[in-house]
Structure formats: C-alpha cells, structure tokens
C-alpha cells in the first residue's frame, strides 16, 4: 500500500457575499470567478481531488460545468456571515471521510477570491508541508506595503494614533523595520490533525510560502474586482 498522503483540495464558495454580491459566479474577464480557482486546482498534480463546498445550488451547477466535484452540499449553519471557515474545513474532512472511508491527510484550501494564484503556488505549499513533519499549516503570503513597526497605527484610549508596534528607539526608515508578511488565502495547506488540535490556524505551527503581491490580490470589494480584471486584461493579448 502506498504511504503517500491523501491530499484533497477544497474550494469553499458560500452563496452569500457582502462585499461583492454573488461574487463566486460573477463574470471576471469572461468567466465566472470560481472558474479560475477550479482550473488552477485541476492543474496541480499534487492534489488527488478537488471538491467544492457550497450551500448554493446555482454555484454547484456552475462548478460541475467546469469539471469540479460537488460530493455534498454545505449545511446552512456553516454558510453564514459569522461561520468559521475552520469549522467548514472540519465539515469537509468529516464528510469526505464518511463518504469514502478514507482518511484525508492534508486539506488544501484554495480561495475563490484569489484568482491570480498559480498551480505552482499550491505545489510549493504542499511540498513545504511534506518536507517538515512538525508543520501544521502552510499559507501563502506576500510582502505588504505597510509595516506595523513603521507606518501602521492604532488608536489609543485617548483617541490618539500610535504606531502599532512601538520600539524604544523609533524606527525612522522603512528599511530598518523588521520584515513582516501579509497572509493571503490563495492557499492554505492544513494537516488533518491540526483541524482538531487547534481552534484557529493562528495557534498552529505555521510556515509561509511567498508569492508575488499581484498574485495575492484578494477580491473583497468592487474595487478589488475591477483591479483584478484590469490585471487579467493587461496580460491577455487582444
């Protein structure tokens, strides 16, 4: 019997969306947004299968048209604005294992809101996890424009703005600030046991895989949508 871990990709696409209505199936450069994530996951050979977790029948039908699996429908209580995605991941693993009688060793979530990721971004996260048994979670990340040691502030109890991470000697040059990274939901590779060992990924032993900032753009607003479409069209020959 092969000792290779069983690696499953998940695409979570609930019907509700506050920032951009019906975001997951809204046309982006001629295709529904979810298409780009499905195609990216299908192009990654490290994933044994990729499934859609959705509560929306229309989303499910469109996903099927583009070759994705929809082996179950997500229950309504896991598709609310307040629902934890960590609980959605647990539901995916529990449901698949109950259906297939096979353990899911690694769950790799690829977010529909990050359509510019590439298959190699998924591959790198998986390889990083497989190379270190002590890692629970591997996430894509990028170098952000702002730094909490230098030009990010919080409002104190008196209403004044203060540097988020103040130092004894104030940092006066961006280059002298410690390097920080912005997490991107482009790829979240999660070891199965970590889903029940922790209540949130922030408590896990986590590593990051850097991707270019433009591949990490996450669509949450109308402006994000227009910006991503601009980037796509800029790379698409007429």
C-alpha positions, 0 to 999 in steps of 0.5 A: 500500500502506498504511504503517500498522503491523501491530499484533497483540495477544497474550494469553499464558495458560500452563496452569500457575499457582502462585499461583492454580491454573488461574487463566486459566479460573477463574470471576471474577464469572461468567466465566472470567478470560481472558474479560475480557482477550479482550473488552477486546482485541476492543474496541480498534480499534487492534489488527488481531488478537488471538491467544492463546498457550497450551500448554493445550488446555482454555484454547484451547477456552475462548478460541475460545468467546469469539471469540479466535484460537488460530493455534498452540499454545505449545511446552512449553519456553516454558510453564514456571515459569522461561520468559521471557515475552520469549522467548514474545513472540519465539515469537509474532512468529516464528510469526505471521510464518511463518504469514502472511508478514507482518511484525508491527510492534508486539506488544501484550501484554495480561495475563490477570491484569489484568482491570480494564484498559480498551480505552482503556488499550491505545489510549493505549499504542499511540498513545504508541508511534506518536507517538515513533519512538525508543520501544521499549516502552510499559507501563502503570503506576500510582502505588504506595503505597510509595516506595523513597526513603521507606518501602521497605527492604532488608536489609543484610549485617548483617541490618539494614533500610535504606531502599532508596534512601538520600539524604544528607539523609533524606527525612522526608515522603512528599511530598518523595520523588521520584515513582516508578511501579509497572509493571503488565502490563495492557499492554505495547506492544513494537516488533518490533525491540526483541524482538531488540535487547534481552534484557529490556524493562528495557534498552529505551527505555521510556515509561509510560502511567498508569492508575488503581491499581484498574485495575492490580490484578494477580491473583497470589494468592487474595487478589488474586482475591477483591479483584478480584471484590469490585471487579467486584461493587461496580460491577455493579448487582444 
